[in-house]
């Protein structure tokens, strides 16, 4: 009978046999103690890291699609260098600041730079580093969207490295190292609504303010829409990000345990609710179900659920994600039309504002019964205001740190090497001015 199978059928049969022998027994266990399944933990952590790394492609597609064709190469180069430069910086400096021995009352770490304690006897630390460096790259790449289409590439390389080496790791130490001062207060951010997304969002806000708007964005005080050139490409990016986010959130268990399914469910539900509510909100405001806002709504839901994904019920996840979808639409409009800050892709609203919302939602919706979560009940489940207050302190502390350090960084770059390209380069497009090539050779339209 096997001999009658096609070549494809034989390959599929072989894969099924391998899964049956090696993988399915892992899933069939009633309990999965970490000590007894270090191999499973190791594989899960690496798989999650690979998924989060693939999110770099998602960010690249979203930012490229939401901006103009003449800047496509520049966007792709920045996303490539976010990880490439950030990985080296995080290896040399960032890891030691984030996970080194805590100094100054939990303000930063200072040991194990370049993973000096790792080796053949501790290869698990290499996997941990990989999982953390893809988070660092995410924080850095958020900034590129808000500063797109007018930033000097050389300056971008400098601030991307500094975010990965210093700004992001300090916040990570406060919250994820175990001895950080916010951890000791009881602050909870399971997968990074604040540690990753708010860090990127606050830095993006400061960068966009100091950099200034794109030429032609504001005419006589009124905001002018500058449409992205490829919404299908942006949509592809959102779906890639959504896919990678399962590694982002569920991978933050750091071990292969029974809570992965719960976290994946809350992640999927929040993103879905975010997309739906963003669509409804912009439909009511503009009388049309805008596609770009709906896409950002899905991302807003994902950002919002990132902190509470392990500590809330599926119904709470829908509420959190749905409110994030409403918040992101109102925030994009407010930042663009009232504050007159030019953010081409809505990065500040998606990651900064919704990151704050997700962090505060921990103090509202958390339930103690979810074992992978915060370990306490939020305000809406009888826990009182105490933990909500701790979450608010963390939000404010991180905002102050990032706005201050990013502001110093961007101002220093502005008055030294320069932060913005010339007017001529901006009009022609950064692809030609900065990279000497076009993303769509022969099809370029300068606007």
N, C-alpha and C positions, 0 to 999 in steps of 0.2 A: 504493500500500500504506500509506504514511504517513497518507493522508487517512482510512483506515479505523480508525486508532487512536483510542481514547478520549482525552478531555482529559488524564486522569491519565497515560496512556501517552505522550502527546506531551511532557508535562513531564519524565517520567523519561528519555525519549530525549534531550531537550535537555540534561539534567544529565549524562548519560553522555558526550555529545559534548564538553561543556565539560571534563569530567574527562580525557577522552582527549587533548585539545589542550593543556591547561595543567598538569595535575597528574601524570598517569601518566609523562610523560617524566622528571620529577624522580626518581621511584622506580626508573626503569629504568637509571639510571646505575650503573656498577660501583663507582665511588668517588665520594664527595661531599665534596671539599675545602671547608673553611670559607670560604676566600678566594674560591672560584668560585661559591659559592651563598649569598651573604649574604641574598638574598631569601628563600630557603628557611629559613635560620636565623631570620630575623626572624619569618616566619609561624609557624614551629614554636614559638618562644619565646612568642609572643602566644597561640597556641592552648593551650599548656600552662598559661599564666597564667589563661586563661578557665576551664579545667578545675579548677584549684586554687581559683579563686574560687567555683565552684559547690559546692565542699566546705563552704562556709559554710551552705548550705541543708541539707547532710547533717548537720552538727553540730547545727543548729537542730532537725531532726526527731528525731535520736537523743536529745538532751537533753529535748525536750518529751515524747517517748514514754516515757522512763524516769522521769519525774517525775509529779506529780499534776496533775489537770486544772485545779485552782485557781491554778496558777502558769504556765500556758501562755503567756500574753501576755508575762509577765516574761522567760521564756526567749527568746522570739522577739525581744524588744526588745534584750536583751543581745547576741544574735548580730548583730543589725542594727548596733548601735552599736560592736561590736568592730571591724568593718571600717570603718565611717564615721569614727569618731574615730581609730582606729588608722592609717588611710590619711593623714589630715592630720598626725598626730604623726610618722609615719614619713617623710613628705615634708619636714616642717620640720626635724626633728632626727635621726630614726633612720637615714636613709640616710647622712648625713654621719659618724655615729659608726661605722656598720658598714663603709662602703666608702671613707671619707675617708682622707687621708694618715695612715699609722700613726704613733702617738705612744707614748711611754713604753714602748719595747721591745715593741710589738705588743699593748698592752692595749686601745687604742681608736683610732678614727679621728677626725680633726678637720679636715675641709674639705668643700667641695662640698655644703654644706647647701642645701636647696631646689633641688638639681640645677643649681647656678649655672653649671656648665661645659657643660651641655647646650644644645642649640639646633637650628636648622635643619640644621646640619652634623653633628649627632650625635643623631639621633632614636632610634638603637638604644638609647641610654641610657634613654630613656623606657620602652621595652619591658622593659629589664632591671629598672627600678624597679618596674614593674607585677608582674613575676614575683616579685620579692622582697617586695613589700608583702603579697601574698596569703599568703606564708609567715608573715610577722609577725602577720597576723590569725589564722592558725591557732594560733600559740603562745598568743595572748591568749585565744582562745575556749575552749581546753582548760580554763582556770581556771574558767569559768562553770559547767561541769557539776559539779565537785566542791563548789562553794559554792552550789549551787542551792537554792531554796525558803526561804532565810532571810537573804539579803544585801540591804542597802539599795541601791537602784538608783543613787542619786547617788554612793555610794562605789565601786560597780562601775565607773562611767564613769571615775572618777579613776584607779583602778589599771589598768584596761585600757589607757588612754592611756600611762601610765608604762611598762608592760611593752613596748608597741610602740615607744616613744621611746627607752628607755634599756636596760632589762634584757635584752631579746632582742638588740638591735643589738650590744651589747658582746660577747656570746657569738658572734654571727655574725662579728664582726671577728676574734676569736681564731682562728676555724676556716676561714672562707670568703674573707676579704679577700686572702690571699696573703702578707701580711706579718705576720699575727697570730702570736702566740708558740706557739700549739698547732700551727699549720700548719708552722712551722719545726721543731718536734719530730718531725713526720711523722704527726701525728694525721689520721685520715681519717673523714669523715662525708659520704658522697656526696650524700644528699638530705635529711638532717636528723633522724635518730633522736635525736641529742643537741641539735643547734642549735635545732630546732623542738619536738620532742615532749618531750624531757627538761626543757627550759626550762619548757614549759607544765605538765608533770607535777610538777616540784619546786615551782613557784609555787602550784599547786593544793593540794599537800600542806600547805604552810605556811598557806595561806588557810583550809583546812578545819580545821586544828588551832586556829588563833587564833579562828576564828569559832565553833567548837563545833558539836555535833550538833543536828539538828532535834528539835523537841519530840516526845517519844514514841519516839524512836529507840532509846534504851537504858532499859530498865525493870528495876530492881533488878540492874543490872550486866550484863544480857543483851541482846544485839542483837535488835531486832525488825525484821522485814522490812517495808518501806514500798513496796509494789509500784508500778511505773509504771502510768499510766492507759491507755496505748495502745501495745502492743508492735508491732502492724503499722506504726505510724508510725515507731517506732524502727528496724524492719527496713528500711523505705524509706530512712531516713537512712543506714544502714550500706551499702546498695547504692549510694547516691549518693556516699558517701565512697570506696567501692571504685573506682567509675568515675573520680572525680576524682583518685584516687591514681596513675593512669597518667600524668597530667600532672605530679603531684608528683614521682614518681621518674624517669620517662623524660624529662620536661622538664628535669631537672637536668643533662642533657648540655649544655644551653645552645646546642646547635647540632643541625642535622638530619643525623645521621650513622648509621653502620651498627650502633651499639650500642643503638638504641632498642628493637628487637625483643627483644634479650637481656634488657634491663632490664624490659620489660613482662612477659616470661615469668616471671622470678624473682618479680616482684611478684604475679602471679596465683597462682603455685604456693604461695608463702608464706602468702597470705591463706587459700587453700583448706585448707592443712594446719593453720593456726591454728584455723579454725572446726571442723574435724574433731576435733582433739585436745582443744579446749576442751569439745566435746560429750561426748567419751569420758570425760574427767576428771571433769566434774560428774556424769555418769551413774554412774560408779563411786562417787562420794562420796555423792550424794543419791538414787541409784537411779532417777533420772529425767533424761532429756536436756533440761535446762533451755534454753529458747529465748534468754533474755537473755544467758546466759553464752556460748552458741554465737555469738551476734552479736558480743559483745565479743571472742571468740576470733579472728574474722576481722579485726577492727581490730587486735588484738594482733599477728597475723601481718604485717599491713601496716606497723605501727610497727617491728617487729623487722627487717624486710627493707629498711627505708628507708636505713639507712647502708650496708649491704653489697650492695645490689641490683645494682651494676655490677661487682662484683669477685668474685662467687661463682658456682658452677655451678648449674644448675637443681636437681640433687639436694641440694646444700647448702642451697638456698633452702627446699626442703621441710622439711629438718631444722630450720633456723632458725625458720621459721614454726610448725612443729609444737610445738617447745619453747616458743615464745612463747604458744601456746594453753594449754599446761599451766601455765606460769608465771602467766598472768593469772588463772586460776581460783584457784590457791593464794594469790596475792597479794590478790585481792579478799576472800577468806575471812579471811586473816591481818589485813589492815588493819581490816576490819569487826568481827571477833569478838575478836581479841587486842589490837590497838592501840586499838580502839574509836574510830576516826576515821570520821566519817560522810561518805562520798563517794557521793552518790546514783546516779551513772552509772558508777562505776569508773574515772574519769579518771586518777587517780594510778597505778593498776595498768596500765591500757592504755598510757598515754603515758609516764609516768615510769619505771616498773619495766621495761616492755618496750623502752622507748627505751634504757635502760642495757644490756639484753641485746643488742639489735641492734648497739649500738656496740662492745661487747666481741666480738661474733661476727665483726666485721671482722678482728680479730687472730687469730681461730681458723680461719676458713674461706676467707679471701681467696686468690686464685690470680693470679699475675703475668701469666698469659696473657690475661686479660681486659683489653683495652686501655683501657677507659673507667674502670677501677677504681683500686685503691690503688697498683698498681704493685709489689706485693711478695707473697710467699707467707705465709700465716698459719701458726700453730703446727701445725695438722693437715696442712699440706702442706710441711713442712720448713723453715719460716721461723723457728723458735725462738720464745722468749718476748719478744724485744725489742719487737716491734710490739704485742703484746698488752699489754705494760706501758705503752706510750705511750697506747693506747686507755684503759686504766684511769686514767692520770693525767688525761686529758681529762674522763672521767666525774666524777672527784672534784672537779676544779677548777670545772666547771660547776655541780655540786651545791652546792658551798660558796658560789659567787657568787650563785646564784639564791635559795638558802635564806636567806642573809644579807640581800640587798636586798629580797626579797619579805617577809621577816619584819619588817624596819624599816618597809616600806611599809604592811603590814596593821596593825601595832601603832599606827603614827601615825594611820591612819584610825580605828582603834577608839577612841582616846582624844581625837580631835578631832571630826570630823563624825559619827562613829559608823559601825560596820561592819554591824550587824545590825538588822533591823526589830524592832518591838515584838512581844511575845507575841501580842497581839490580832491584829495584821496577819498574823503567821505562821499563826495558826489559821484566819483567814478566807481567806487566800490573798493572795499578792503582786499578783495581777491587780487585785483590788479596792483593796487598801491602797496600792499604789504607782502604779497606772495608772488606777484608776477605771473599769475595764471587765472583762469576762469573755471568756475564749477561746471558751467554749461558752455563749452567752447563753441562759438558759432551761433549761439542762441541767446546771447546776453542782451538784455534790455536795460539801459541805464536810466534810472529815474531819480 
